[in-house]
Structure formats: C-alpha cells, structure tokens
Amino acid sequence: MTHEGLRIEFLLRRDGLAPTLAWVRRTLRIYRAAALNKGHFASTDAYRRRFIGSYCDFKRWLTRMRADAASHELMRG
C-alpha cells in the first residue's frame, strides 16, 4: 500500500467515508496546484515527483471508490 493509501485508511477508520472523501478531494487539488506553481517548492525537482505520485494515488483511490459505489448500486437495483 502506498503512503497515501495508509493515510487514507487511517482517515477512513478515524473519520468515516464522507470526511475522508472530502479530504482526498481537497488534498488532490492542493497538491496539483502546488506542483504546477513554479513559485512553490512542490514544483522543484526534489519534490515534484512525490507530489505528482501522491496526486495519482488520490485519483486512483477516488476512481476505485466510484467503481465500488457503482457496483453496489447495480447490485441493489
């Protein structure tokens, strides 16, 4: 599991699904903006790859959550 995956799992256990979804969406936007901002340290060679990797982890998790929700909806429907 990725570092971000561990953070997400912790938040899920501590806070539940809705707050975790909000945190992931908010953090995804923040990390993306930081990596694209030439004045932010996240855009430097030392950090850019890590921020982009975390962004991708968040996107993958959100995609899995949508797929899981859709499959549960199909099972109920």
Short mmCIF file of the C-alpha atoms (twelve columns), coordinates in Angstrom:
data_MODEL
# 
_entry.id   MODEL 
# 
loop_
_atom_site.group_PDB 
_atom_site.id 
_atom_site.type_symbol 
_atom_site.label_atom_id 
_atom_site.label_alt_id 
_atom_site.label_comp_id 
_atom_site.label_asym_id 
_atom_site.label_seq_id 
_atom_site.Cartn_x 
_atom_site.Cartn_y 
_atom_site.Cartn_z 
_atom_site.pdbx_PDB_model_num 
ATOM 1  C CA . MET A 1  0.000   0.000  0.000   1 
ATOM 2  C CA . THR A 2  1.235   3.492  -0.807  1 
ATOM 3  C CA . HIS A 3  1.974   6.154  1.785   1 
ATOM 4  C CA . GLU A 4  -1.170  7.991  0.697   1 
ATOM 5  C CA . GLY A 5  -3.126  4.752  0.880   1 
ATOM 6  C CA . LEU A 6  -2.073  4.375  4.504   1 
ATOM 7  C CA . ARG A 7  -3.120  7.945  5.251   1 
ATOM 8  C CA . ILE A 8  -6.490  7.370  3.590   1 
ATOM 9  C CA . GLU A 9  -7.074  4.128  5.512   1 
ATOM 10 C CA . PHE A 10 -6.281  5.914  8.768   1 
ATOM 11 C CA . LEU A 11 -8.763  8.681  7.947   1 
ATOM 12 C CA . LEU A 12 -11.433 6.160  6.967   1 
ATOM 13 C CA . ARG A 13 -11.116 4.392  10.313  1 
ATOM 14 C CA . ARG A 14 -10.943 7.606  12.308  1 
ATOM 15 C CA . ASP A 15 -13.427 9.858  10.489  1 
ATOM 16 C CA . GLY A 16 -15.553 7.731  8.164   1 
ATOM 17 C CA . LEU A 17 -16.182 7.857  4.437   1 
ATOM 18 C CA . ALA A 18 -17.663 11.322 3.832   1 
ATOM 19 C CA . PRO A 19 -14.928 13.306 5.634   1 
ATOM 20 C CA . THR A 20 -12.253 11.142 4.016   1 
ATOM 21 C CA . LEU A 21 -13.683 11.758 0.547   1 
ATOM 22 C CA . ALA A 22 -13.691 15.496 1.236   1 
ATOM 23 C CA . TRP A 23 -10.086 15.383 2.492   1 
ATOM 24 C CA . VAL A 24 -8.860  13.386 -0.519  1 
ATOM 25 C CA . ARG A 25 -10.576 15.729 -2.993  1 
ATOM 26 C CA . ARG A 26 -9.267  18.831 -1.226  1 
ATOM 27 C CA . THR A 27 -5.707  17.477 -0.871  1 
ATOM 28 C CA . LEU A 28 -5.681  16.329 -4.504  1 
ATOM 29 C CA . ARG A 29 -6.483  19.889 -5.641  1 
ATOM 30 C CA . ILE A 30 -3.885  21.391 -3.298  1 
ATOM 31 C CA . TYR A 31 -1.112  19.019 -4.429  1 
ATOM 32 C CA . ARG A 32 -1.899  19.536 -8.105  1 
ATOM 33 C CA . ALA A 33 -1.864  23.322 -7.757  1 
ATOM 34 C CA . ALA A 34 1.372   23.192 -5.779  1 
ATOM 35 C CA . ALA A 35 3.154   21.004 -8.349  1 
ATOM 36 C CA . LEU A 36 2.075   23.325 -11.176 1 
ATOM 37 C CA . ASN A 37 3.012   26.544 -9.353  1 
ATOM 38 C CA . LYS A 38 6.576   27.486 -10.334 1 
ATOM 39 C CA . GLY A 39 6.928   29.503 -7.130  1 
ATOM 40 C CA . HIS A 40 6.042   26.567 -4.844  1 
ATOM 41 C CA . PHE A 41 8.663   24.143 -3.556  1 
ATOM 42 C CA . ALA A 42 6.499   21.268 -4.845  1 
ATOM 43 C CA . SER A 43 7.411   22.243 -8.395  1 
ATOM 44 C CA . THR A 44 11.148  21.724 -7.790  1 
ATOM 45 C CA . ASP A 45 12.921  18.599 -8.987  1 
ATOM 46 C CA . ALA A 46 13.326  17.352 -5.424  1 
ATOM 47 C CA . TYR A 47 9.576   17.325 -4.703  1 
ATOM 48 C CA . ARG A 48 7.614   17.396 -7.956  1 
ATOM 49 C CA . ARG A 49 7.658   13.623 -8.498  1 
ATOM 50 C CA . ARG A 50 6.420   12.985 -4.944  1 
ATOM 51 C CA . PHE A 51 3.553   15.450 -5.239  1 
ATOM 52 C CA . ILE A 52 2.525   14.041 -8.611  1 
ATOM 53 C CA . GLY A 53 2.766   10.482 -7.235  1 
ATOM 54 C CA . SER A 54 0.510   11.413 -4.336  1 
ATOM 55 C CA . TYR A 55 -1.896  13.139 -6.730  1 
ATOM 56 C CA . CYS A 56 -2.061  9.927  -8.793  1 
ATOM 57 C CA . ASP A 57 -2.656  7.841  -5.650  1 
ATOM 58 C CA . PHE A 58 -5.573  10.094 -4.731  1 
ATOM 59 C CA . LYS A 59 -7.027  9.890  -8.258  1 
ATOM 60 C CA . ARG A 60 -6.771  6.075  -8.262  1 
ATOM 61 C CA . TRP A 61 -8.458  5.848  -4.867  1 
ATOM 62 C CA . LEU A 62 -11.302 8.125  -5.963  1 
ATOM 63 C CA . THR A 63 -11.745 6.078  -9.152  1 
ATOM 64 C CA . ARG A 64 -11.942 2.858  -7.098  1 
ATOM 65 C CA . MET A 65 -14.458 4.450  -4.761  1 
ATOM 66 C CA . ARG A 66 -16.657 5.470  -7.712  1 
ATOM 67 C CA . ALA A 67 -16.418 1.996  -9.231  1 
ATOM 68 C CA . ASP A 68 -17.271 0.365  -5.896  1 
ATOM 69 C CA . ALA A 69 -20.234 2.691  -5.397  1 
ATOM 70 C CA . ALA A 70 -21.489 1.978  -8.929  1 
ATOM 71 C CA . SER A 71 -21.220 -1.791 -8.481  1 
ATOM 72 C CA . HIS A 72 -23.069 -1.618 -5.146  1 
ATOM 73 C CA . GLU A 73 -25.794 0.424  -6.809  1 
ATOM 74 C CA . LEU A 74 -26.124 -2.160 -9.601  1 
ATOM 75 C CA . MET A 75 -26.416 -4.958 -7.039  1 
ATOM 76 C CA . ARG A 76 -29.245 -3.128 -5.271  1 
ATOM 77 C CA . GLY A 77 -31.015 -2.059 -8.432  1 
# 
